[in-house]
C-alpha cells in the first residue's frame, strides 16, 4: 500500500534509528500516532 510507504517515510524523519525494514514491524500504535 502506498499509504504504508508514506507512513514509513514519516517514521524515518521522526525516528531515524528505525530502518526501512523495521518499519514494517512497527506496532499499529505508531501508524495511528502519525495519523493524528
Order of alpha helices (4+ residues) and beta strands (2+ residues): alpha-alpha-alpha
